Amino acid sequence: MHKLSYTERLTILRLPSLEYRRFRGDLIEVYKITHNLYDPVTTNSLFSFAYDSSLRSNSYKLTKPSFNTNQYQHFFTNRVINNWNSLPNEIVTADSLNTFKNKIDKHFSDIMYKTYYELTKQLKL
């Protein structure tokens, strides 16, 4: 296996890439926060919901604050909003955390073994 590329080795071993695990972990944390699996008093101010009835994406759509500088763009609360808002409604309204995880893995099965460079081209991170 030493002659194979990193992506090919991950695919053969069926291991998700480090980038995908971070991406998936971020979405799981947002699911926990939006569905009040954490203490709502401490996580209440992290995100604000977009309460617009004409939204076509999902029913848990988040609004993204604007900043004058780029220093906040890589904070957790900013880097996950676009990815979260792009998820279909049937994923974000999953009944349980395990169901959400399974749906995320199924929805993103084509990028599970890709590296950061490949993910940025596909997801426009």
Order of alpha helices (4+ residues) and beta strands (2+ residues): alpha-alpha-alpha-alpha-alpha-alpha-alpha-alpha
